Amino acid sequence: MNKTSIFCSVSLLSTVVAPCLGQKMPKQRPNIIYILADDLGYGDVSANYPQGKITTPNIDRLASEGMRFTDAHASAAVSTPSRYGILTGSYSWRSKLPVGAISGLGRSLLDSSKYTVASLLKEKGYATAVIGKWHLGLNWQLKDGRELSVDQLGARYKTGNFVIDLPSDIVDFSKPPQNGPLKFGFDYSYILPASLDMEPYCYLRNDTLTAPLTGYTAGNDLNTGFTGAFWRAGRMAEGFDFNDVLPNFTRQAVQYIQNSAGKKQPFFLYFAMPAPHTPWLPAQKYAGKSGAGIYGDYVVMTDDMVGQLLEAVKKAGIDDNTIIILASDNGPYWRPNMIAKYDHRAAGIYRGMKADAWDGGHRVPFIVKWNNHIQAGSVSNALTSLTNLMATVADITGFDGSKLTCMDSYSILPVLLGKSNDVPNQKAIVEISSRGLFAIKSGEWKLILGKGSGGFSTTPAEDAMMIEDGQLYNMKDDPSETNNLYNTRKDIVQNLSILLEDIKNKK
């Protein structure tokens, strides 16, 4: 591995060399559990949005024991690029995939010559594991040992020169994929290739299928508009049970915690839940437990799975030496007709939904707990991005700052420890919508370089009808992004445009 290729902020170097800004760290390195929900909205968490129709007692309890952030953002408004940012500390548009997401058969987006959070922690002596949804590509092998020619693939299979999908009939599923999590710093992996509504429907343990892909599903709820118990047609492993995927991953994660707790070696567990992304499959015991239909019931079930992990940590006796982080990869898939039907706002007061440049697309629940270090029940209004995980764990573990080159990750440890109200040295954060619309936020101002949502809330045809060429919002005065100041505050537009170009041009 090229040890100088990790991405984080230039100004982070002094922070990493002197961890925690003078805070005395425990001699025993803390375990780190990163719980990533899939499509969980800011307003789905009752601690964030008590007037919602869903109650999340376990996530709320985590917030009462740690720090809850009100202005945390995924770096992208859909899954693949957001997860890339979390694990690499770099914005996804710097990668081989400039915009959008991939399928379960897409090529690997990660680069083994660069650090991930897992490889960084592994170098610091951690055991590292990923359990849950991967969605970063696996490089499945092709039949007859053939080489992949991007030029021979149709438009639906690629974005630029990057392969986002493959025809399943050219894949040799008898062979293990070549670029699974083990290649990127994880000692152990038990994963679903992508979302639970995308083929192939299977588990891989340590980059090997746990059962052959000899089954097939015709799909389910195909006419619901990508809601309900929707999943696409495709290949499926023997014995694969859609309803058991979320509980199964939770059981696996609990077992990993139990097995790791008695060891001297600290561990990092990246628990990437497949919920509440479609298919919405709440078990019978959760039916009617929310006021937001089966989606809300599935969120309640997701919350219960979080509770099972929290309980496992307590029972294992490692609660005081374990950092627990909860986040979501992007905003919720929750259309206006669903708001009208259930009177529930999955994104809270924020405009838009998953895939959008508006805040509903990327403002996410974010909670961090670390007993005896983070003040219980504290709330931070600090602006932060999920890309900041890389720099933060480097700071916590005392990772050698001289090994770091720099891009999009800044340590939030000073905020967590109550040493700062803002993330030091972070001038702005950048998000990107599913259609490649950039947004930059600095202080109270947010600039979107284009018209409309850039995602699911509007179409390109609708965007073209808008008067302004871009969007500028004062998020302090107008958090719901209703008053576009693009044509009246050209000074702010210019300043943020220059700042965005500076960030994009970082080398």
N, C-alpha and C positions, 0 to 999 in steps of 0.2 A: 504493500500500500504506500502511496505517496503521502507521507505524513504532513506535507505542507499544503494539502489541498482542501482541508476543511474550510467551510465558509462561516465566517462570523464577522463581527465588526472590528475594524482596525483599532478603534479606541478601546476595545475590550481587552487588549493584551495586558494592560496594567491591572485590570480587574482580575483576570485569571491568574496572573502571577501572584497577586496578593488576594487570595480568596476571601470573600465575604466582607470585604472592607473593614477589617478589624474585628469582626465577630469571631469569637472563639468557637471553632467547629469541634464536634465530638471526635474522640480518637477513633471510634468505630464508625466506618463509613456507612451512611444510611442506605437502606434498600430504597428503590424507586419503582413505584407502580404508576404507570400512565394508562388511565382508562379513557379510551376514545370512543364516544358514541358516534353513531352514523345517522346524520340528518336530524339530530336533536336540536330543536329551536331554542333560542334564548328564552322565549316566553313559555316553553313547555316545562321549565323548572319553576316550581312554585315559590322558591326562595327569590327568584328573579322577578316573577310576575304573579303575585298572589291572587289577582283577579281572574286568572285563567281557569279553565275547566279541568285541569289535571293537577293532582297532588303528588309530589315526589318526596316522601318523607326521608328516604335514605340519602338522596343527594342533598336535601336540606340539612340533614344531620351532619354530612360532610362539611357543608358550608359553616355550620355552627361551631365546628371544631377547627376550622381553618380560615383561609382568606378567600372571599368571593370577589371576583373581578366583574365590573360592570361594562368595561370597554375593551374586551378581548376579541380578537378577530382571527379567523382562518386566513391564510395568505391567498386562498382561492375559494371560489364559491361552489366548487364541486370536488369530488372525492380524491381522484388520483393526484392532482397538483397540490392539494392541501396536505395529503399524507407525505408527499415528496418534501414539502417545506418543513414538516414536523421532524422528519428523520434526518434531513441534511442541513437544516439551518439556512437554506438558500431558496429564494423564490423560484417557482417551477418554470417560469418563462425563461430562465437562464439555461434550462435543460434541453434535452433533445426533443421534448414535446412543448412547443411554444404556447399551446392553448388547448383546453379540453381534457377529457378523461379517456381511459382505455377500457377494453373489455377484459374478461377472464382469459382471453387468448392473446392479448397484446404483448408486445415485446417488453423486456425489462427496461425501466426508466432509470434505475439507479446505476451509478458508476462505481465499480469496485476499487478504483484508484483513489476514491475520495472517502473521507470519514463519513460515517453515519453516527447518530447518537449511540447506537449499539456498539459499533467498533471502538468509539472513543471510550465508552465505559468498560468494554472488554480489556482495553489496554490498561485501564486503571484497576484491573483485577476483579471485575464484576462477572458473575454469571449472567447471561443475557437470553431472554426468551421473548418470542412473539406468539400470541395465541389469538386467533380471530381472523378478521378480514384483512387481506393483504392489499390487493388492488394496485400494485406497482409493477405488474408484469413479471413473467416467470421464464420466458424464452423456452417454450415447449419445443421439443425436437420434431422435425418433419419426417414424413415417411420416406423410406428408401435413402435416408441420409442426404436428401437434397438440400441445397443452399437456398436461402430466402432471397428473392429478387423483388425489391420494393416496386420496381417499374412494372412488374407483371400483375400487381394487385390493383383491384379497382379502387375508386375514390373512397368508398365506404370503409375500406380497410386501412387507410392511412391519413395522417395529418402531416403535410409536408413530406419529409423523408422518413418519418417515424411510423412504424406499424402499430396501429391501435387495436387491430383485430385480425383474425385469420379465419379462413374457411375451415371448419373443424374436420372436414374429410381429408385434409392434407397433413393433419397432426398425428404423430405416432404416440398415442397415449400409453403404450407399453413401456416407454422409456421415461425416465425422470426428467423434468425440466432442468435447464442448465444454469439458471440465474435465480434461484430461490433465496430465501432469507439467510441461509447458512453462509452465503457468499458475501453478506453485507454486515457481518458482525454478530449475528445471533447464534448462540450455542445450540438453542433448541427452538423448533418452530412447529406449530400445529395450526394450519391455516385453511381458509377458504380462499380460492384464487382471487375473487373479486366480490361484487355485491351478490346478495342472495337472490337476485332476480336475473343473473347472468350466468350462462354456461361457461365452463363445465361445473356441474354441481357435484362437488367432491371435497374430501379432506386430503391434505398432504401433511404428513409428519416428517420433519427433517428432509423436506424436498422430495418425498416419495409418496405416491398415492397409497392410501390405507385400504382401498378396495378398487378393483378394476372398473373402468368406465364402460360398462357393458349395457347400461340402462339408457332410457330416453324418456323425457317428459314432453308432452305436447304444449306445455305452458299452462298458465292458470290466470283467471280474471283478466284476460287479454283485452277486454273492451271497457275497462274501468278508467281509462285515462291515466295509467301508471299509478293507480291507488289500490287500496284493498289488499287482497292476497294475491297480488300480481307477481308472476315471474314468467320469463320468456321460455320458449321451447329450446331444447338442447340436450346434450349428452349428460348422463347422470350416473353416479357410481352405484354399485349394488348396495341395496339397503339404505340409501340416502333418504333421510326424513327431514323435510323442510321445517316441520314444527319443532323438531328437537335441536336445531342448530344453535339457537341462542342459549338454551339450557346446557347443551353439551359443551359449548365453549366456556361457560361459567364453571361447570364442573372441572374442566381441564385446568382453568386458571386457579381455582381453589386448591386443587391437588398440587399444582406447582408451588403455590405459596406454602402449603403444608410440608412438602418435601424439602423446600429450600430454607425454611425457618430455623432448623436446628444446625445448619452449617455455618462455619465461620466466614465463608465467602459471601459478601453482599450480592444482591441480585437486582437486576432490572427486568421488570415484566411490562411489556407493551401489550395491553389487553385491548384489542380493537374489536369492539362489539359490532355485529352486523345489524344492529337495531338502533332506532326505530325505522330505518330504511325499509322499503318494500322488499318482500311481501310482509304486510302487517298481519302477524300471526299470534295474537295473544292467546295464551292457554285459557281453558275454561274458567279456572279459578280467578282470572282477572276480568272476566266479562262483566261489563257494566260498572267497572270500578272508577271510570272517569265520566266526564260530561262531554267528551269529544269523540264518541264513536269508537270503532275498533283501533283507530290510530291512537287515541288517548289511552285506551286500555293497553295497547302495546308499549306505550311510554311507561305506564305503571309497571308493567312486567319488566321493562328495561331497568327501571329504578330498583325493583326488587333484586335483580341480578347484581347491581352495584352494591346493594345491602349485603348480599351473600359474600362478596369479596371483602367488604369492610369487616364483617363478622369473622371471616377466616383470618384476617390480619390480627384481630384482637385475640382470638382463641390461640393463635400461634405464639402469642406473647411478644410480638415484634412491633406493636403499635407505636411505641415511643422512638423507634429507630427506623421508621419507614415514612418516606415522603409519598403521599398519594396525590396524584393530579387527575382531575377530571376535565375533559373538554369534548367538543364535538367537531367533526371534520368540516362542517359547513352549516348553513341554515336549513330550515325545514322545508319539505315539499308539502306546502299547504296553500292551496289556491283560494282566491277570494270567495268562491261559492262555498267552500268549507268553513270559512270564517262566518259567512252568513248563516249557514245551517246550524253550526254548533255554538256560535258566539264565543269561539276560542281563537285567540291570536297566537299562533305558534311562534311567531317572531316577536311577540310583545308589541311594543309601540312602534317598532321599526318597520320601515317600508320594504315590501318585496318578499322574496322567498329564495330558496336554494337556487343557485346559478346566477343570481343577480349581482350587479355592482352596488345596488342599494344595500343598506346595512342588514336588511333581513336575509340577505344571501350569505353573509360572512361574519356578522357579530354572533358570537357563540357563548354558551355557558363555559365558565372557566373557574375552577376552584382548586386551591392547593392547601394541603394539610401537612404540617410537620410539627408534631407535639414538642413543646418546650422551645420552639424556635419561631413559629408563626403564631401571632396572637389569635386565639380562638374567637370566632365570631366577627372577625374584622372584615371590612369592605374596602376595596381599592378601586378608585376611579382612573387608575393609570392606564394609558393607552398601551396596549401590547399586542403582539402577534404570536401565533403558535410557532413561528420560526424561531422564537427566542429560547426554545428548549435546549438547543445545542449549547449555546453560550452559558445558560444557567447551570446545566449539569457540569460543564467544564469548571465553572466557578465553584460549585459545591464540592467537587472532588479534587480541586487543586490541579487540574490538568495543565501541563506545561504550556504557557502562553506562547513560547517561542516557536511552537509547532504550528501555530495557527496562521492561516491567511484569512482574508476578510471579505464578508459580503453582507448577509442580512440577518444576523442573529446577535442579540444583545442580552446580557444577563439581567434577569428580573429579581435576582437574589436581594439586592438592596431594598426593593419594594417589599418583598416577602418578609424581610427582617425588620421592617419599620424604619429603615435608615433613609429612605427617599420616597417621595410621593410620586415620582415619575421614573421611567426606565432611563438610567444614565446613558448619555451619548446618542440616544435614538432620536433622530430628528423627525422621523415620519415613519408610517407604515404604508405598505402598498398592497392592494388586493387586485385580483383579476377575475372577471366574470367568465362564464362558460363560453361566451362568444368573443372573448379577448378584449373586453372593455376595461381599461385601467382606471383605478381609483387610488387616490393618495389622500391620506389624512395626517394633518399636523396641527396639534393644538385643537382649537375648536372648529377648524375649517376642513372641509372635505371637497376635493375636486374630482369629478368624473370626466374623463376625456372622451366624451361622446354623448349621444342621445339615448334616452330610454334606459331600460334595465340592463341591457346587454346579456340577458339570460332568459328565464322562463316567463317572466311577468309580461313582457311585451315581445312583439315580433319585429324583425328588421323593417317591415313595411310601416308598422305603427311608429317606430322610432323616426323614420324619415319625415314624418308629418310634423314633428316637433319643431318649434321655432328656433330655440337656442341651439348653438353648435356643441355646447357642453353643459355641464351642470356644476354649480358651486353652492354648497349648503353650509350654513353656520350650525353645526351640530349641537352647540350649547343652547341656542335659542330655538332651533328647529330640528329636533332629533328625528322627526318622522320624514324629513326631506320633502317638504311640501312647497317651500319658497325658494325657487331657483334664482340665485344672485349672480349668475354667470355674466350677464350683460351689464350689471351695475357695479361690480367690484372687480374690474379688470386688473387692478393692482395685485389682489390676492391670487387671481387666476394666473398672472404672469409669474409670481413668486413660486407658487406650487408647481407650475409647469416646469420651471427651471430646476427645482428640487427633484422632481420626478425624473427628469433627464439625467441629472447627476447620479441618482441611484441606479438608473438603468444602465449607465455607462461605466459603473464600477468594474474594475478588473481585478 
